Amino acid sequence: MWECKYGTEPADLKLLAIRFSKKIWMVLVAALIGAVTCGTAYFLIHVVLAPEPEYVANSMLYVDFVQGEGEAPKYYTFNTAGWSGFVKTDEILDKAMSYMSDEIQQADYLTTDEKAAMISTPIDKEEMRASVDANVDADYRVIDLLVTNTNPDRAVVIAHSVEKAFEDFAGEMREIEKIRVMTSAVTAKQILVDTATYRAVIWGAILAAVFVLFVMLIHVILDDSIYVPITFERRYGIPMLGNDLEEIKRNTALLCANGEKVTHITIGKGLIGNAELAHVKPGDSVILDIAAGAHNGKIIEHAISQLQKLDCRIVAAMLINADEKLLKAYYFYENFYEKYNEKWKKNG
């Protein structure tokens, strides 16, 4: 009994490579579109529509901790989480606010206009709370005070005010003997944001190309079309006469040497039905005219099944509307080898 081998036939990597090479332009176009889309979006978000740049002022303070009691006394310490919490408390911020006005007036790094602008738009406690942070080194004695603000002058003013607040804070903590400023903030440096648009362009191109390749691969897997004769013969076990009309006539004459009548049935994209099989009689000899690349694998199965029920003899099949360039590329190496072999034999 006839059995279709679709899904179990060997993978034709040569055909797959040729088909992919004919559509490589789709991958290139997709990569270009992906690069432009991602690059443009990234540039708009991170450059054109980017928020105001931020500046950070950095001060360094040293803490003398009080030694604890007991047989093996240890020094008290606070970790990064502790100092980060302390610097945002009302106790320290209120102290810093009390130094703010004097700091602005005495700041020699501010011009008269800058001082006036800062007084007219004063720094409140919530702005200060949002700006300050602190962390410590491995032995917990060196504090890095970090003040981040969109205005570099305001960042430095806040840093100086908090430095003085920390010195006062030390006298109110029994665990701390003294806090002294090792390095006071002088300027605030801009925080540079990585706006490497070229990376977005590269990733956009890669992702778009991979996506299109994946879609093409799925399409190839689901495509049951016939593109070359060898695929039909492997899948259905029926000889295919090729796609050259004169050659088909010669081969048909050899197959039907006894003069039997041969009926042609064309199988294209549409579902083959009773109208197509109406002129076929039980026991007839049939040649299937298979439209190339027509997504007609299931239709071919249906036609062969119906013809078997009619006890028809399927003499062979022929490929119509085939892609000549694809066929030439597919059989190039075989034809080249045959010509080279013949030439080699002649030259002895």
N, C-alpha and C positions, 0 to 999 in steps of 0.2 A: 504494500500500500504506500502511495506517495506521501512524503512527509516534508514539510517546509523546514529549512535549517536556519531561518532568520533568528538571530540572537545567539546562535551557536557556531556560526561560520567564523573562520579566522579573521582577525582584524587586518584590514588592508591599510597598512601604515603609509604606503606610497600614495594611494588615492587620498588618504586623509591629509597628507602633507601638501599635495597638489591643490586640493580644495581650499586649504587654509591659505596657501600662498596667493591664490586668486582673490582672496578677501582680506589680505593683509592691510589694504588701504583703510578698511573699516577700523582696524586697531589703531592705525596712525591718526586717523581723524578723531577717534574717541580720545586718544591720548592728548591731542591738541586741545580739544574742547575741555577735557578735564583740567589740563594745565591752566588754561585761560580762566575757567570758572573758579577754581580753587584759589589761584593766584590773585584774581581780582577781588574775590570775597575777603580773603585774608588781608589784602592791602587796605580795603575800605574799613574793615573792622579794627585793625591794629595800627593803622597809620592815619588815614583820613579822619575816621570817627573815634580815634583813640582819646581817652580822657587826658586831663592835664598831666604833665609829667610831675613826678614826685621827687622830693629831695630829702636826704637823710643827713642829720647832724649827729656826730658820734663823740661821746665823752667817755673817759675811763676813770673810774673811781676805785680806791683801795679801802677795804674794810678791815679794821682791827677788831677781831672778835674777843670777847671775854672768855677766860679759861673757866671751864666747869669745875665742879667740886667732886670729891671722891678719892679713892686710893689711886686710880689711874685717870686723872682729870683730862678731859678733851675740850677742845675749843668748840664753841657753838658755831653752827654754820646754817646758811639758807641756800637752797638750790635755785636754779633758774626759775622754776615755777613760783617759788616764794618771792623773789625780787620782782618778777613780772607782775605779780599780784600787788605787791607793796606800792610800786610806782604808779599804779592806777587808783589807789585809795584816796578818799577825800582828805585824809590826814596829810598826805604828802602834797596833793594837788592844791589844797588850800594854802599851805605854806608857800608853794611855788607862785601862786597867784598874788600873794602879798609882796613878792619881790618883783613882779612883772613891770610895774610902772617905773620903778627906779632903774631897772635893767634897760628899759627902752630909752630913758633919758640919758643914761651914762654910756650907751653903746656907741663907741667910736667907729664901729663898722657900718653904722647907718647914717645916711645923709639926713639933712633937716626934713626934706620932703618925705623920705621913707619913714622917719619917726612920726611925722604928722599923719601919714596914711595909716600907720599901725595904731595910733591913738584913736583915730576916727573910726577904725574898724577893729575894736579890741579883741584880744584872744580870750575866749571864755573857757571855763573849766572843762566843758564837754569836748571842745576842740583839742584842748591839751590832753584829755584822757584818751582820745582817739589817736593822738600822735605819738605818745610815749610808750616805750617798752624797754625791757632790760633782760640781760642774760649774764651768766657768770662762767668763769673758766673752771678748769678741773678741780682746783683746790678751794673753790668757793670764795676766794678773797678779792678777786678782781671783778668789778661790775662793768659791763659794757652798757652804757645808756644810749639808746637809739631813739631819735626823734624824727619822725617822718611827716612831711607836710608838703603841700603843693607850692608853698612860698618858702624859699630858702632862708630868708631873713627871719621869718616867724619861727622856723625850725631852730635856728641858733638861739633866738631869744628864749624860747621854751626850754632848750637844753641848759642854758645858764641859770634860769630860774629854778629848774629841778635840781641842778647841782647843789645850790644853796639849801634847798629844801631837804636834801639828803643829809647834809651836814647837821642840820637841826634835828632831823629824824634820829640820828645816831645817839643823841643825848637822851632820848626818850625810850630807848630800847635797852633793857638790862643785859641782853646778849651781846650788845655792840659797845665797844669802847670809843671808837672814833671812825669816821668816814672822811677821807680826804680825796681831793680831786687830783688825779695824776696828770690827765690830759683834758683840757677844756675844749669844747667844740669851737672852732674858729670859723669854718664855713660849712655849708651843707652841699653835699655832692648829689648830682642828679642820678636817680636810679635808672639805669639804662635797661630798656625793655627789648628783648630779642625780637626784632621785626624782620626776621630772615624770610622774606617773601619767596625767595627762590626755593626754599624747602617745601612750601605749600604748592608751588608750581610742579616740582618734581613728584611729590606724593599724589597730587591730583592727576598727573599724567599716568603714573603707575597704576593707581586704583581704577581709573577709567579703562585703561588698556586691559587690565586683568578681568574686569567685569565683562567687557565685550568678548574677550577670549572665552570666558566661562559660558556666556550665552551662546557663542558659536559652537562650543563643544557640546552643549546640551542639544542644540539644533542638529548637529551631526549625529549624535547618539539616537535621536528620535526620528531622523530622516531614513525612511525605508526605500528611497528611490534607487533606481538602477542608473549608474553612470557609465560603467564599462561592462563589456560582455562577461568577463570572468566572474563578476559579482553575481550575475544572474545564474550562471552555471553552477557556482558553488552553493547558492542558496536553494535553487529549485531542482537542480539535477537534470536540467534540460539544456541541450546544446543551443548556443546562440550563434547565428550565422554571421554576425558582424553588423556593420552599418553601410557597407558599400553595395549599392543596388545590383551591379553587374555580378559581383561576387556572390551575392545572395541567390541570384537566379541560377548560377552555375551549381552552387551547393544544393539548392532545392532540387534541381534536376537530378543530381546524384542520389539524393535521399529518396526521391520518388521516381526511381528509374523504371518502375513497372507501369508508369502512366497514370497513377491514381490522382484523383482530383484533390487539390489542397485548398482549404478555406482559410482566409486571413481574418483574424480577429484583432482589432486595434484596442489596446488598453492604455488609455491616457489618464487624465485626472479624475474624470467622472466615474461613478460606480457602475460597473458593468451589470446589465440587467437582462431581462428577457428579450428586449429589442435587439441587443447585440448577439444573443445566442439563438435568435429565432430561425436564422437560416442555416444553423448547424444541425445536422441529422446524426442520430446515433451511429457510431462507427466511422464517422468522417475523419479524415486526416486534417489537422489544423496547424497553422503557423501563427504564433502570437506576435503581433507588432507592438513592441513595448516602447512607450514614450519615455525618453531619458529624462531623469530629474523631475519627474511629475508627482512624487510622493504617492506612488501607486502600489507599494508593496503589498498591502492588504487586499487591494483590488485584484492583483495578479493571483494571489492565493485563492481568492473567491472564484476567479475564472477557471483556474486549473481544477479546483474541486468540482465545479459544475460540469466541466468537460469530462472528467473522470466518471461522473454519474451517468453521462451519456455514452460512456464507453468509447470516447473519441481518442484517436491516437495523436498526441501532440508531437509533430515531426521535429519542430525546432522553434526558435524565436528569432526575431530580428530587432535591432535597436534603431529607433527612428528619432529624429530631431536631436541627435547627439551633439555634444559640444566637441567640435573637431579639435580645438586647441587642447582641451583636456585629454582627449584620446591620444593625440600626438605626444603630449608630455608623458602620459602614462606608459606608452609603449616605446618611448624614445630609446631607453637603454637596451631593451630587447632587440629592437630593429638595428641599433648600432652594433650590438654584439654579433647579430647574424651577418651583417654586411662585412664586419671585420673578419669573421670566421671564414666567410667565402673567399675574401681577398687573400687571407693567409693560406688557404688550401690551394688557390690558383698559383700563388708564388712559390708553393712547395716548401 
